[in-house]
Amino acid sequence: QVQLVESGGGLVQAGGSLRLACAASGRYAMAWFRQAPGKEREFVAGISWGGGVMHYADFVKGRFTISRDNAKNTVFLQMNTLNPEDTAVYYCAARSSTSTTVSRTTTEYDYWGQGTQVTVSS
């Protein structure tokens, strides 16, 4: 059974930084999504199975960086210059694809973590 374990969420002031981590029980194409109260889950960033291709949502470009450590089957999301609009539950997702594409669609991901809360105060 595939397991995704997220860590690194918390409370931070506007302008601050957080680093999320997602440890997987295998190697997959990975992504981060987020869901704020009353809103749909949305794509934040994704990275291909090999790590050579990364995609970002427009609202995080230049502020967030996704990376992976394939030796540890772990994906990271470095979040800088956070603002209150970034407040949400952040979910790690994995898909069994070795292609170089990155999907932004929730339905194309096979496995999900439990989510980690990120709260940015103004």
ChimeraX commands (.cxc) that place a marker at each C-alpha (Angstrom):
marker #1 position 0.00,0.00,0.00 radius 0.5
marker #1 position 1.35,3.40,-0.97 radius 0.5
marker #1 position 1.86,5.79,1.90 radius 0.5
marker #1 position 2.46,9.53,1.69 radius 0.5
marker #1 position 3.42,11.27,4.91 radius 0.5
marker #1 position 3.49,15.06,4.95 radius 0.5
marker #1 position 5.25,17.29,7.44 radius 0.5
marker #1 position 6.31,20.89,7.87 radius 0.5
marker #1 position 3.06,22.82,8.06 radius 0.5
marker #1 position 2.38,25.38,10.73 radius 0.5
marker #1 position 1.67,29.00,11.54 radius 0.5
marker #1 position 3.83,31.74,10.05 radius 0.5
marker #1 position 3.58,35.50,9.67 radius 0.5
marker #1 position 3.10,37.11,6.29 radius 0.5
marker #1 position 6.40,37.34,4.45 radius 0.5
marker #1 position 7.74,34.27,6.19 radius 0.5
marker #1 position 8.74,30.84,4.91 radius 0.5
marker #1 position 7.88,27.22,5.44 radius 0.5
marker #1 position 9.20,24.00,3.98 radius 0.5
marker #1 position 6.87,21.08,3.47 radius 0.5
marker #1 position 8.07,17.52,3.01 radius 0.5
marker #1 position 6.30,14.43,1.70 radius 0.5
marker #1 position 7.83,11.02,2.24 radius 0.5
marker #1 position 6.56,8.31,-0.08 radius 0.5
marker #1 position 6.83,4.57,0.18 radius 0.5
marker #1 position 8.10,4.43,-3.41 radius 0.5
marker #1 position 9.12,6.62,-6.31 radius 0.5
marker #1 position 6.35,8.47,-8.15 radius 0.5
marker #1 position 5.58,11.60,-10.06 radius 0.5
marker #1 position 4.53,13.98,-7.31 radius 0.5
marker #1 position 2.62,17.18,-6.76 radius 0.5
marker #1 position 1.34,19.51,-4.10 radius 0.5
marker #1 position -2.24,20.71,-4.04 radius 0.5
marker #1 position -4.00,22.92,-1.54 radius 0.5
marker #1 position -7.52,23.47,-0.36 radius 0.5
marker #1 position -8.79,26.49,1.51 radius 0.5
marker #1 position -12.12,26.47,3.39 radius 0.5
marker #1 position -15.03,26.69,0.99 radius 0.5
marker #1 position -12.81,26.36,-2.08 radius 0.5
marker #1 position -11.91,23.55,-4.43 radius 0.5
marker #1 position -8.61,21.75,-4.21 radius 0.5
marker #1 position -6.10,23.44,-6.52 radius 0.5
marker #1 position -2.76,22.58,-8.04 radius 0.5
marker #1 position 0.26,24.27,-6.50 radius 0.5
marker #1 position 3.35,22.59,-7.96 radius 0.5
marker #1 position 4.37,19.30,-9.51 radius 0.5
marker #1 position 7.54,17.43,-10.35 radius 0.5
marker #1 position 8.11,14.59,-12.77 radius 0.5
marker #1 position 9.22,11.08,-11.78 radius 0.5
marker #1 position 12.82,11.85,-12.72 radius 0.5
marker #1 position 12.79,15.31,-11.23 radius 0.5
marker #1 position 13.73,17.11,-14.42 radius 0.5
marker #1 position 10.39,18.80,-15.05 radius 0.5
marker #1 position 8.62,21.12,-12.61 radius 0.5
marker #1 position 5.40,23.04,-13.08 radius 0.5
marker #1 position 3.94,25.74,-10.89 radius 0.5
marker #1 position 0.62,27.46,-10.53 radius 0.5
marker #1 position 0.84,31.10,-11.58 radius 0.5
marker #1 position 0.07,32.32,-8.08 radius 0.5
marker #1 position 3.21,30.72,-6.62 radius 0.5
marker #1 position 5.75,31.31,-9.36 radius 0.5
marker #1 position 8.86,32.92,-7.98 radius 0.5
marker #1 position 7.84,32.20,-4.39 radius 0.5
marker #1 position 7.59,28.39,-4.12 radius 0.5
marker #1 position 10.07,25.75,-5.22 radius 0.5
marker #1 position 9.39,22.04,-5.57 radius 0.5
marker #1 position 12.25,19.56,-5.40 radius 0.5
marker #1 position 12.82,15.90,-4.72 radius 0.5
marker #1 position 15.36,13.58,-3.15 radius 0.5
marker #1 position 14.98,10.34,-5.08 radius 0.5
marker #1 position 17.28,8.45,-2.74 radius 0.5
marker #1 position 14.80,9.12,0.06 radius 0.5
marker #1 position 11.60,9.13,-2.02 radius 0.5
marker #1 position 10.84,12.55,-0.57 radius 0.5
marker #1 position 9.45,15.66,-2.22 radius 0.5
marker #1 position 9.80,19.13,-0.77 radius 0.5
marker #1 position 7.93,22.38,-1.22 radius 0.5
marker #1 position 9.89,25.44,-0.17 radius 0.5
marker #1 position 7.44,28.28,0.34 radius 0.5
marker #1 position 8.78,31.83,0.61 radius 0.5
marker #1 position 7.13,35.22,0.87 radius 0.5
marker #1 position 3.95,33.65,2.19 radius 0.5
marker #1 position 0.79,35.73,2.36 radius 0.5
marker #1 position -2.57,35.13,4.06 radius 0.5
marker #1 position -4.06,33.91,0.76 radius 0.5
marker #1 position -1.72,30.92,0.98 radius 0.5
marker #1 position -3.55,29.67,4.06 radius 0.5
marker #1 position -4.90,26.21,3.29 radius 0.5
marker #1 position -4.47,22.52,3.89 radius 0.5
marker #1 position -1.65,21.35,1.65 radius 0.5
marker #1 position -1.83,17.85,0.20 radius 0.5
marker #1 position 0.88,15.73,-1.31 radius 0.5
marker #1 position -0.17,13.56,-4.25 radius 0.5
marker #1 position 1.49,10.81,-6.25 radius 0.5
marker #1 position 0.83,9.21,-9.61 radius 0.5
marker #1 position 2.28,6.06,-11.09 radius 0.5
marker #1 position 3.82,7.66,-14.16 radius 0.5
marker #1 position 7.41,7.71,-15.33 radius 0.5
marker #1 position 6.75,10.24,-18.08 radius 0.5
marker #1 position 8.26,13.70,-18.12 radius 0.5
marker #1 position 4.87,15.36,-17.94 radius 0.5
marker #1 position 3.38,16.98,-14.87 radius 0.5
marker #1 position -0.36,16.79,-14.39 radius 0.5
marker #1 position -2.30,19.63,-12.76 radius 0.5
marker #1 position -5.48,17.56,-12.43 radius 0.5
marker #1 position -6.51,15.95,-9.15 radius 0.5
marker #1 position -8.14,12.98,-10.86 radius 0.5
marker #1 position -4.84,11.92,-12.43 radius 0.5
marker #1 position -3.22,11.32,-9.05 radius 0.5
marker #1 position -3.58,7.89,-7.55 radius 0.5
marker #1 position -2.48,8.50,-3.98 radius 0.5
marker #1 position -2.92,11.31,-1.47 radius 0.5
marker #1 position -1.45,12.28,1.85 radius 0.5
marker #1 position -3.47,13.28,4.87 radius 0.5
marker #1 position -2.77,16.99,4.44 radius 0.5
marker #1 position -0.88,19.50,6.51 radius 0.5
marker #1 position -2.26,22.86,7.63 radius 0.5
marker #1 position -0.47,26.03,6.61 radius 0.5
marker #1 position -1.71,29.22,8.23 radius 0.5
marker #1 position -0.30,32.62,7.34 radius 0.5
marker #1 position -1.19,35.49,9.63 radius 0.5
marker #1 position -1.30,39.10,8.48 radius 0.5
marker link #1:1,2 radius 0.2
marker link #1:2,3 radius 0.2
marker link #1:3,4 radius 0.2
marker link #1:4,5 radius 0.2
marker link #1:5,6 radius 0.2
marker link #1:6,7 radius 0.2
marker link #1:7,8 radius 0.2
marker link #1:8,9 radius 0.2
marker link #1:9,10 radius 0.2
marker link #1:10,11 radius 0.2
marker link #1:11,12 radius 0.2
marker link #1:12,13 radius 0.2
marker link #1:13,14 radius 0.2
marker link #1:14,15 radius 0.2
marker link #1:15,16 radius 0.2
marker link #1:16,17 radius 0.2
marker link #1:17,18 radius 0.2
marker link #1:18,19 radius 0.2
marker link #1:19,20 radius 0.2
marker link #1:20,21 radius 0.2
marker link #1:21,22 radius 0.2
marker link #1:22,23 radius 0.2
marker link #1:23,24 radius 0.2
marker link #1:24,25 radius 0.2
marker link #1:25,26 radius 0.2
marker link #1:26,27 radius 0.2
marker link #1:27,28 radius 0.2
marker link #1:28,29 radius 0.2
marker link #1:29,30 radius 0.2
marker link #1:30,31 radius 0.2
marker link #1:31,32 radius 0.2
marker link #1:32,33 radius 0.2
marker link #1:33,34 radius 0.2
marker link #1:34,35 radius 0.2
marker link #1:35,36 radius 0.2
marker link #1:36,37 radius 0.2
marker link #1:37,38 radius 0.2
marker link #1:38,39 radius 0.2
marker link #1:39,40 radius 0.2
marker link #1:40,41 radius 0.2
marker link #1:41,42 radius 0.2
marker link #1:42,43 radius 0.2
marker link #1:43,44 radius 0.2
marker link #1:44,45 radius 0.2
marker link #1:45,46 radius 0.2
marker link #1:46,47 radius 0.2
marker link #1:47,48 radius 0.2
marker link #1:48,49 radius 0.2
marker link #1:49,50 radius 0.2
marker link #1:50,51 radius 0.2
marker link #1:51,52 radius 0.2
marker link #1:52,53 radius 0.2
marker link #1:53,54 radius 0.2
marker link #1:54,55 radius 0.2
marker link #1:55,56 radius 0.2
marker link #1:56,57 radius 0.2
marker link #1:57,58 radius 0.2
marker link #1:58,59 radius 0.2
marker link #1:59,60 radius 0.2
marker link #1:60,61 radius 0.2
marker link #1:61,62 radius 0.2
marker link #1:62,63 radius 0.2
marker link #1:63,64 radius 0.2
marker link #1:64,65 radius 0.2
marker link #1:65,66 radius 0.2
marker link #1:66,67 radius 0.2
marker link #1:67,68 radius 0.2
marker link #1:68,69 radius 0.2
marker link #1:69,70 radius 0.2
marker link #1:70,71 radius 0.2
marker link #1:71,72 radius 0.2
marker link #1:72,73 radius 0.2
marker link #1:73,74 radius 0.2
marker link #1:74,75 radius 0.2
marker link #1:75,76 radius 0.2
marker link #1:76,77 radius 0.2
marker link #1:77,78 radius 0.2
marker link #1:78,79 radius 0.2
marker link #1:79,80 radius 0.2
marker link #1:80,81 radius 0.2
marker link #1:81,82 radius 0.2
marker link #1:82,83 radius 0.2
marker link #1:83,84 radius 0.2
marker link #1:84,85 radius 0.2
marker link #1:85,86 radius 0.2
marker link #1:86,87 radius 0.2
marker link #1:87,88 radius 0.2
marker link #1:88,89 radius 0.2
marker link #1:89,90 radius 0.2
marker link #1:90,91 radius 0.2
marker link #1:91,92 radius 0.2
marker link #1:92,93 radius 0.2
marker link #1:93,94 radius 0.2
marker link #1:94,95 radius 0.2
marker link #1:95,96 radius 0.2
marker link #1:96,97 radius 0.2
marker link #1:97,98 radius 0.2
marker link #1:98,99 radius 0.2
marker link #1:99,100 radius 0.2
marker link #1:100,101 radius 0.2
marker link #1:101,102 radius 0.2
marker link #1:102,103 radius 0.2
marker link #1:103,104 radius 0.2
marker link #1:104,105 radius 0.2
marker link #1:105,106 radius 0.2
marker link #1:106,107 radius 0.2
marker link #1:107,108 radius 0.2
marker link #1:108,109 radius 0.2
marker link #1:109,110 radius 0.2
marker link #1:110,111 radius 0.2
marker link #1:111,112 radius 0.2
marker link #1:112,113 radius 0.2
marker link #1:113,114 radius 0.2
marker link #1:114,115 radius 0.2
marker link #1:115,116 radius 0.2
marker link #1:116,117 radius 0.2
marker link #1:117,118 radius 0.2
marker link #1:118,119 radius 0.2
marker link #1:119,120 radius 0.2
marker link #1:120,121 radius 0.2
marker link #1:121,122 radius 0.2
view
